[in-house]
Amino acid sequence: MAVTINTLREYKEKGEAFSALTAYDATFARLMSEAGVDVILIGDSLGMVLQGNDSTLPVTMEQMVYHVECVAAGNQGSLIMADMPFMSYSTPEVAMENAAELMRAGAHMVKLEGTDWMSETIARLSERGIPVCAHLGLTPQFVNKLGGFKVQGRDEKHAELMIEHASELVAAGADVILLECVPAPLAARITQTVRAPVIGIGAGCDTDGQVLVMHDMLDATPGRKPRFVKNFLADSGSIRGAFEAYVKAVRGRSFPAEEHTFKA
């Protein structure tokens, strides 16, 4: 059966962890979905892992639509989530037009980065039948404003603000919250506070789901790896085996382990 928003809600209610990975083409989307990955994210991370840029900012709507179409062609039942690229949701009107393009291309949900200023946009998208994931914590599209790729919410003031923002965005209509590079105790508090499923990346093991960039978990990215990355290919023998091992580790909550998380 196909994974839907209701599936993710049921996972949260039952306390069962679900898995998500990025994909950008039909071949990997098929392999992932057949391996049991619940959510496939077409991330604007393609700007870094496919295009070789040093950030996600150069990615365009045209490129995102193309890759969503590719993933949708190979998908075998996973929920497809698509990033809205930099400045593609600068106003609610712009957001609705661009989100509609991604949904027509095959997405089941769109993802936006930002805090409480997104409430109106999320409400209007939700009212018009477009499911939304709100991305909090380290938001790569804000890398220049944040001063780099840094853990967010380490002090109490910012932690409380993130909890408040998560609650506001869910109240506005966000169906899912994604937390990136957030101390594990804070991620656990947010997961317990909001009714929507929470996906983590570098946010500890107490979120409802986990996501990684595919290239990272296959050890296919050069240079120093982020703390939250684990190489699932090393002991798996194949790419399909790596995807299956990841799904098993997430469901069994053996990943992420303590060495993959950040403390307050």
C-alpha positions as CSV (number, residue, x, y, z in Angstrom):
1,M,0.0,0.0,0.0
2,A,1.1,3.5,-0.8
3,V,2.5,5.6,2.1
4,T,0.3,8.7,2.8
5,I,0.2,11.5,5.4
6,N,-2.2,9.3,7.3
7,T,0.4,6.5,7.4
8,L,2.9,8.9,9.0
9,R,0.3,10.0,11.5
10,E,-0.4,6.4,12.4
11,Y,3.3,5.8,12.9
12,K,3.5,8.6,15.3
13,E,0.4,7.5,17.2
14,K,1.9,4.0,17.5
15,G,5.4,5.2,18.4
16,E,6.8,3.5,15.3
17,A,9.8,5.2,13.6
18,F,9.7,5.8,9.8
19,S,12.4,6.3,7.3
20,A,13.1,9.0,4.6
21,L,15.9,9.4,2.1
22,T,16.7,11.9,-0.7
23,A,16.5,10.8,-4.3
24,Y,16.7,12.6,-7.6
25,D,16.0,10.1,-10.3
26,A,13.8,7.1,-11.2
27,T,16.4,4.4,-10.6
28,F,17.2,5.2,-7.0
29,A,13.6,6.1,-6.3
30,R,12.6,2.6,-7.3
31,L,15.3,0.9,-5.3
32,M,14.4,3.0,-2.2
33,S,10.7,2.4,-2.4
34,E,11.1,-1.3,-3.0
35,A,13.5,-1.4,0.1
36,G,10.7,0.0,2.2
37,V,11.7,3.7,2.6
38,D,8.6,5.5,3.6
39,V,9.3,9.0,2.3
40,I,11.4,10.0,-0.6
41,L,12.6,13.7,-0.5
42,I,13.6,15.4,-3.6
43,G,15.9,17.8,-1.8
44,D,17.4,21.0,-3.1
45,S,20.5,19.3,-1.7
46,L,20.8,18.3,-5.4
47,G,22.5,21.7,-5.8
48,M,25.4,20.3,-3.8
49,V,25.5,16.6,-4.5
50,L,24.5,16.7,-8.2
51,Q,25.5,20.1,-9.3
52,G,28.6,20.6,-7.2
53,N,27.6,23.9,-5.7
54,D,28.6,24.9,-2.2
55,S,25.0,25.6,-1.1
56,T,21.4,24.9,-2.2
57,L,20.8,28.5,-3.3
58,P,21.4,28.1,-7.1
59,V,18.7,25.4,-7.5
60,T,15.7,26.6,-9.6
61,M,12.1,25.6,-9.8
62,E,12.6,24.2,-13.3
63,Q,15.3,21.9,-12.0
64,M,13.1,20.8,-9.0
65,V,10.1,20.0,-11.2
66,Y,12.4,17.9,-13.5
67,H,13.7,15.8,-10.7
68,V,10.3,15.4,-9.1
69,E,9.1,14.0,-12.4
70,C,12.0,11.6,-12.5
71,V,11.4,10.3,-9.0
72,A,7.7,10.0,-9.5
73,A,8.4,7.8,-12.6
74,G,10.3,5.3,-10.5
75,N,8.5,5.4,-7.2
76,Q,6.7,2.3,-6.0
77,G,4.5,3.6,-3.2
78,S,6.7,5.9,-1.0
79,L,5.3,9.4,-0.1
80,I,7.1,11.9,-2.3
81,M,8.1,15.2,-0.6
82,A,9.6,18.0,-2.7
83,D,11.7,21.0,-1.6
84,M,10.6,24.4,-2.6
85,P,13.9,26.1,-3.7
86,F,15.3,29.4,-2.6
87,M,12.8,32.3,-3.0
88,S,10.1,30.1,-4.5
89,Y,7.8,30.9,-1.6
90,S,8.7,34.5,-0.9
91,T,5.0,35.4,-0.8
92,P,1.9,33.2,-0.4
93,E,0.9,33.9,-4.0
94,V,4.3,32.9,-5.4
95,A,4.3,29.8,-3.1
96,M,0.9,28.6,-4.3
97,E,2.0,28.8,-8.0
98,N,5.2,27.0,-7.4
99,A,3.8,24.4,-5.1
100,A,1.2,23.6,-7.7
101,E,3.9,23.0,-10.2
102,L,5.6,20.5,-7.9
103,M,2.4,18.7,-7.1
104,R,1.5,18.4,-10.8
105,A,5.0,16.9,-11.4
106,G,4.2,14.1,-8.9
107,A,4.9,15.4,-5.4
108,H,2.6,14.5,-2.5
109,M,3.9,17.2,-0.2
110,V,6.1,20.3,-0.4
111,K,8.8,21.4,2.1
112,L,9.5,25.0,3.1
113,E,12.3,26.4,5.3
114,G,11.6,29.1,7.8
115,T,9.9,30.0,11.1
116,D,6.6,31.8,12.1
117,W,6.6,34.1,9.1
118,M,5.6,31.0,7.0
119,S,2.3,30.6,8.9
120,E,0.1,32.5,6.3
121,T,1.7,30.7,3.4
122,I,1.3,27.3,5.0
123,A,-2.4,28.0,5.9
124,R,-3.1,29.0,2.3
125,L,-1.4,26.0,0.8
126,S,-3.1,23.7,3.3
127,E,-6.5,25.2,2.5
128,R,-6.0,24.5,-1.2
129,G,-5.1,20.8,-0.7
130,I,-1.3,21.1,-0.7
131,P,0.3,19.2,2.2
132,V,3.3,21.0,3.8
133,C,6.4,20.0,5.7
134,A,7.9,22.9,7.7
135,H,11.7,22.8,8.0
136,L,13.2,24.2,11.2
137,G,16.6,24.3,12.9
138,L,19.5,24.5,10.4
139,T,17.8,25.7,7.3
140,P,20.3,25.5,4.4
141,Q,18.6,28.2,2.4
142,F,19.5,30.6,5.2
143,V,23.1,29.7,5.3
144,N,24.3,33.2,4.7
145,K,22.1,34.6,7.4
146,L,23.1,31.9,9.9
147,G,26.8,32.4,9.2
148,G,27.3,28.8,8.1
149,F,26.0,25.3,8.7
150,K,25.7,25.3,12.5
151,V,23.6,23.5,15.1
152,Q,20.6,25.5,16.1
153,G,18.7,25.8,19.4
154,R,21.5,25.1,21.8
155,D,20.6,27.9,24.3
156,E,17.3,28.0,26.2
157,K,16.0,31.1,24.5
158,H,16.3,29.8,21.0
159,A,15.1,26.3,22.1
160,E,11.9,27.8,23.5
161,L,11.5,29.9,20.4
162,M,11.8,26.8,18.1
163,I,9.2,24.9,20.2
164,E,6.9,27.9,19.8
165,H,7.5,28.2,16.1
166,A,6.9,24.4,15.6
167,S,3.6,24.7,17.4
168,E,2.5,27.8,15.4
169,L,3.3,26.2,12.1
170,V,1.4,23.0,12.9
171,A,-1.6,25.1,14.0
172,A,-1.3,26.9,10.7
173,G,-1.7,23.6,8.8
174,A,1.8,22.1,8.6
175,D,1.4,18.3,8.3
176,V,5.0,17.4,9.1
177,I,7.9,19.2,10.9
178,L,11.5,18.5,9.9
179,L,14.3,19.3,12.4
180,E,17.9,19.6,11.1
181,C,20.9,19.8,13.4
182,V,19.0,20.4,16.6
183,P,20.1,19.1,20.0
184,A,18.5,15.7,20.7
185,P,16.7,16.9,24.0
186,L,15.1,19.8,22.1
187,A,14.0,17.6,19.2
188,A,12.4,15.2,21.7
189,R,10.5,18.1,23.3
190,I,9.2,19.3,20.0
191,T,8.2,15.8,19.0
192,Q,6.2,15.4,22.2
193,T,4.7,18.9,21.9
194,V,3.3,18.9,18.3
195,R,0.6,16.5,17.0
196,A,2.3,16.4,13.5
197,P,4.9,13.8,12.7
198,V,8.5,15.1,13.2
199,I,11.4,14.0,11.0
200,G,14.9,14.5,12.2
201,I,18.3,14.8,10.6
202,G,21.0,15.3,13.2
203,A,18.2,15.6,15.8
204,G,18.5,12.4,17.9
205,C,16.6,9.2,17.9
206,D,13.4,10.4,19.6
207,T,11.8,12.1,16.5
208,D,9.1,10.2,14.7
209,G,11.2,9.7,11.6
210,Q,14.7,10.1,10.2
211,V,16.0,11.4,6.9
212,L,19.5,11.4,5.3
213,V,20.9,12.6,2.0
214,M,21.3,9.4,0.0
215,H,24.9,10.3,-1.2
216,D,25.9,10.7,2.5
217,M,24.6,7.3,3.7
218,L,26.2,5.6,0.7
219,D,29.5,7.3,1.6
220,A,29.6,9.0,-1.9
221,T,30.3,12.5,-0.8
222,P,33.9,13.7,-0.6
223,G,35.5,15.5,2.4
224,R,34.5,15.5,6.0
225,K,31.2,13.9,6.8
226,P,28.6,15.6,9.1
227,R,28.3,14.1,12.6
228,F,24.9,12.7,11.9
229,V,25.9,10.6,8.9
230,K,26.5,6.9,8.9
231,N,27.8,4.8,6.0
232,F,25.2,2.1,5.4
233,L,26.9,0.7,2.3
234,A,30.0,-0.5,4.1
235,D,28.5,-3.7,5.5
236,S,25.6,-4.1,3.1
237,G,27.2,-5.4,-0.1
238,S,24.9,-3.4,-2.4
239,I,23.0,-0.2,-2.7
240,R,19.7,-2.0,-2.2
241,G,21.1,-3.7,0.9
242,A,22.2,-0.3,2.2
243,F,18.7,1.1,1.8
244,E,17.2,-2.0,3.5
245,A,19.8,-1.7,6.4
246,Y,18.9,2.0,6.8
247,V,15.1,1.2,7.0
248,K,15.8,-1.6,9.6
249,A,18.0,0.6,11.7
250,V,15.6,3.5,11.7
251,R,12.6,1.3,12.6
252,G,14.6,-0.4,15.3
253,R,15.8,3.0,16.6
254,S,19.4,1.8,16.5
255,F,20.1,4.8,14.2
256,P,20.8,7.5,15.0
257,A,23.1,6.4,17.9
258,E,24.6,8.8,20.4
259,E,27.6,9.5,18.2
260,H,25.3,10.8,15.5
261,T,23.5,13.4,17.7
262,F,24.2,16.8,19.2
263,K,23.8,17.7,22.9
264,A,22.3,20.9,24.2
